[in-house]
């Protein structure tokens, strides 16, 4: 995943750089035809679409889950064991242990 993300950022970075240079030449440096309207041009939408594609690659994660998902799975897995734990350990000791683990 790391290699794929790195390669995607490189590939899309090169593409985005070329597109932005062409956009700049056309619309900011006066390369557009005088009768070509900026409003309604597909160039701006294409620039936004390219940015969205780049954002997808930038947001890629090494693992297909995050810390919140791991914590949720642990809690959901251990929750049914709570009544059993309370028969083996007093609630006060259990709270002390939990606080010790979390802090």
SULJO-V978444 format. One line per field, one symbol per residue. phi: phi as a letter, one per 40 degrees, with the letter a starting at -180 (. if undefined). psi: psi as a letter, one per 30 degrees, with the letter a starting at -180 (. if undefined). burial: 1 if it has 24 or more other C-alpha atoms within 12 Angstrom, else 0. A space follows every 10 residues. Layout:
# SULJO-V978444
phi = ???
psi = ???
burial = ???
This chain:
# SULJO-V978444
phi = .ccccccccc cccccccccc ccccdccbbg cccdcccccg cccccccccc cccccccccd bcbcabcccc ccccccccdc cddcccccbc dccccccccc ccb
psi = eeeeeeeeee efeeeeeeee eeeeeeffgg flkfgjkekf kfeeeeeeee eeeeeeeefk lekglaeeee eeeeeeefef feeeeffekl eeeeeeeeee ef.
burial = 0000000010 0100010000 0010000000 0000000000 0000000001 0001001000 0000000000 0000000000 0000000000 0000000000 000
